[in-house]
Amino acid sequence: MHKNRGHVFDRQTTLVSLFLLPFLLVNALPAQVADTTADDRPKVTNPAADSTKSGASNAQGADNTQASPQTGESGDSNPVRESELVRDARRAIDQGVQFLKSKQQDDGSWAYTANNTHLLQGSTALATLALLKAGVSVEDPVVTSALKFLRSQETDYIYALSLKTLVWLSTGGEDVRVRSNIARLVEAQVKKGLSAGSWGYRVVDGAGARGDNSNMWFAVNALATAKETEFEVDPEVWTRLIRYLRESQHRDGGWNYVPKSSAAPTGSMTCAGLGSLMRAMELADVDDEATVKASQKALDWLGRYFSVATNAGGGSSWHLYSLMAMKYAAQQQKQRFIGEHDWYREGVVFLSRQQNQRDGSWRWRNVGPNSPGISTSMALLFLCPLDKSALSDEVPKESDEANRKSAPTPQRVTVAGKVIATKKSTSGRELVEFSIGSDDGVLPNATMRVFRLGKPAQPIAVIRVALVTPERCVGFVVEREKNAVVGVADIVRLVVSPREPGKQKSSPASVNGAVLATKKRGRGREYVEISVGSDDGLRVGTPMHVFREVDRRNVYVGQIRIELVTPDRSVGVVGMRAKGQVIGIDDQVSTKLDVDAAASLLDGDSLLDALDGTIAPGDGGQK
């Protein structure tokens, strides 16, 4: 709910104030309020600040500890003081659980793809596993209904078979089904060819079809968990797996989706490879120098390219998959830190802020047509069981500090995309739309560099990001090489430099309000007064999205940039506006782009097609 404060001035005075900005409104306020220097801005506490204050992680055994029924917390005989971050994480888990429960279908399943029972089983088993890890009881009607659906279905697809096995192992009392699935997964391991030791999509692929590291990861997770639960697994499985992982590892220590591919490694597949290698080494009691070196190279790769905001090397593709696999790999390595990063703490901070606060879901692309259910399940499998000690404000153990100091120095990570479209704004600026967004870690005001492919790639321009949606962005050109013109298929890059643990830049908390008044001034500028100010965390330069509810759905109207701030009101200038829309009184404003509003912008092929091309004349894009 936004704050609907009354006007300090009456409507006529307010509009006059807008017309005379920045003179009259500033002069009408006390000097200490009009001064919007950094010293007067409200201080915001970063819950991830200074990771040296965080507690020692018990992630080493988190997946095997008993979860509490409400929060999915790992058992802890010495509870630590609950931090604000623990409360944020618990709230995120509870909301995610409620979202998953609300999306269950009448037959007990969770939707994925129509007319494909194997994928439907996989999505249902994934959601069920997430609920169980979050502490939902086996007796809960939602879980009972899901188990009934899973028992009624048969599959030979590795994803579904593996996830169903993990569900049966979590619930207990399904020994016959577990043993049957173990035999089929062992049969499905590829026995010859480049993929020997891996798994393909189906059980019949074990005869020699191409395997991949994603199906492998799910199969290994199921077989290793079964083995650790005292079920028998053919020891040759681990021998073949170790050989495969060593031979398919890239020289830099990472893995990609398929062996012997020229594609660069990604964070998701490197986490899958490292976690599987460590589990196989433990179960086969292997610790030879070459295998240990392979695992260390993989851990070093993850330290260099660490990111919770993207799938390192893969952008937003399968981002939450990479977080889920990261937890798996770090726990197998018994690592509190990956490189310089307190991985669980940083992941919790990121997921808590990226969760949809209206329905409790997480939404990322490349996870199927019903992505919120799959994405939310993967987010919960990273968060749960909740590791309170890693999120506490206690000082870490000496061993954790030594682990952090001895970790390799991370390198800069590049997030890259392509130019989709260009357009001249009504003020003469060159607008550029490109193929990465907030899911990839891009924030408003970010500086992107544009390159043209070649040997070597040629820098041609610099753009400032103005509008961010989860999958795409629009920015405007602020610098260009002589005679250069940005074109479709040019490459845009955002370079993210590493920071100290706990000092990662993150998007601000959501600030919501309403439009109180509007006024046009000379040179085509349009000003908007809103009902929130510095007391709410706003400052000069903050971009705000404007939307309104139409037929119970939020529709994007435009974007303003704050130019004047008082404690309880602010004034911004219109930067962009959706086609056919005019910002009006009682429209809603927010620092976060609403999911429905974003969808209304993305109905067409291009964001630029949905905008009228307006950008404030003379706007230099100042931060």
Buried (B, 14 or more C-beta within 10 A) or exposed (E): EBBEBEEBBEEEBBBBBBBBBEEBBBEBBEEEBBEBEEEBBEEEEEBBBEBBEBBBBBBBEBBEBEBEEEBBBBBEEEEBEEBEBBEBBBBBBBBBBEBBBEBBEEEBBBBBBEEEBBBBBBBBBBBBBBBBBBBBEBEBEBBEBBBEBBEEBEBBBBBBBBBBBBBBBBBEEBEEBBBBBBBBBBBBBBBEBBBBBBBBBBBEBBEBBBBBBBBBBBBBBBBBBBBBEEBEBBEEBBBBBBBBBBEBBBEBBBBBBBBEBEEEBBBBBBBBBBBBBBBBBBBBEBEEEEBEEBBBBBBBBBBBBBBBBBBBBBBBBBBBBBBBBBBBBBBBBEBBBBBBBBBBBBBBBBBBBBBBBEBBBBBBBBBBEBBBBBBBBBBBBBBBBBBBBBBBBBEBBEEBBEBBEEBBEBEEBEBBBBBBBBBEBEBEBBBBBBBBBBBBBBBBBBBBBBBBEEEEEEBBBBBBBBBBBBBBBBBBBBBBEEEBEBEEEBBBBBEBEBEEBBEBEBBBEEBBBBBBBBBEEEEEBBBBBBBBBBEBBBBBBBBBBBBBEEEEEBBBBBBBBBBBBBBBBBBBBBBBBBEEBEBEEEBBBBBBBBBBBBBBBBEEEBBBEBBBBBBBBEBEBEE
